[in-house]
């Protein structure tokens, strides 16, 4: 039986088929500008993290340290689906330029921040801009290329984050030690100028052809549902804090916001996240897969450095070097598999193999101990990167290929939104597991007569391994969901709107 999944009727204009009307040279220039904007947002996360110790020392206020990333996460995660809908309504060009403008405003304000409190607020402004950039950038290949050609460019976009993760710490350290930490924010100005020049000169409006009203009430209820929830999932929350009346109250507020969001959006033809999309089996399964992958990915990145430093006694630089194979593998496999999918049109097998490698990597990471070497860590993270490299861009391709093209921005942003929620949820749950196991293992080691140093090393090793033991079933769930997801053909000029 075949069912059609299509949006509610809306007043629309005929959509321009940019995939056939734009020349290859123009498409390349547009992509260059978009990739520069995406690189801008990706680089900011790693370059700022490197400068934070110096910033905290100069501005004081170490108690607000975690909030510099939390405020960015709150703003960016909450706004991603809203920007996705707005880009379908007003065009990608309008939204990405708006995002760059807001991001640069936030960067300048961060550069002139006189206190940690100001920096926290201004990082939130950056997050508002970053959400517009990332949510729009990944939808643009769907506007410029037919499905059979998109895989190659989604893979290239995925490498931007890998390159940023390598250059960010190096550039951040050089700027902080050289001209000062404020330039980790001011460096965004010349980079954004290049991106804006390409986009203004060559990018058309990239409008979906669908004209709808802006669902402000839906946006407000989504913010009400998301912000309190994310606040309870901050990485610095302790187990006791998670069970406190304050946190339970925020969760209750988030639940109220979710109920209101569902009531408002359920029958709204202009919904931020149209509920009829969830009747699309491919869309729903990819969303669930993205949540699991987001949680698993965050677990690997969050705890390996802690293990390397505290259990193996490695320096911070050595711990960072051990993570480099992950980035290298992610970049290489993303590009390689993108070319394979572009030629064959088969992407499900790439996702399944990628998630299988992810499961293998998490199994290997679950075997770590105080006797593990940094070479082994490098090998395990390389396998992990080989799994993530093909998976992330192909999940985006899969969801774009399963929805009507006038909703590509909404669907792409929706996948990104739920992936980031998975990261936040994974960080909180795995963080609690890490703390609980750490305390238990340290007490056990001390009870066996180990020295404080030995007990600490054993405890960190046991806690990190414990996290990966729990992360593995989550990755297996992602693999099962991927196996259940139908592969729709890519050799069409427009996305599929039907499925079995």
TARA-V402558 format. One record per helix or strand of 3 or more residues. SS is the DSSP state (a for helix, b for strand). FROM is the first residue (numbers start at 1). TO is the last residue. If there is no record, write none. Layout:
((SS | FROM | TO) (SS | FROM | TO))
//
This chain:
((a | 18 | 21) (a | 24 | 59) (a | 62 | 64) (a | 67 | 90) (a | 92 | 111) (a | 116 | 144) (a | 147 | 177) (a | 183 | 202) (a | 216 | 232) (a | 239 | 242) (a | 245 | 265) (a | 275 | 279) (a | 281 | 310) (a | 316 | 322) (a | 324 | 344) (a | 348 | 365) (a | 374 | 400) (a | 405 | 447) (a | 452 | 484))
//
